Amino acid sequence: MQPRTKASLLWGAIAALVFLVLVQGYTLLVASGPTIGILSKLGVSGVVGVCGAASSYALEGWLARSERS
C-alpha cells in the first residue's frame, strides 16, 4: 500500500471516530428526548470516514505544493 493511500485511510478513520465521540458527547449532554439509534450513528460515521479519506487523498498533493512555496 502506498504511503499516500495509507495516510488517507488513517485520516478517514480519525474523522469517523471523532464524529462518534462528538455524537456521544451530544447524547450525554442532551439526555432528555429521543436518542439517535446506534445504526444511524454508525452509518453516518461511515459516510464521514469515507468523505474524510477522500478529501485528504485529494488535498494532500495541493497541501504539499503549498508548503514548498
Buried (B, 14 or more C-beta within 10 A) or exposed (E): EEEEEEBBBEBBEBBBEBBBEEBEEEEEEEEEEEEEEEEEBEEBBEEBBEEBBEBBBEEBEEEEEEEEE
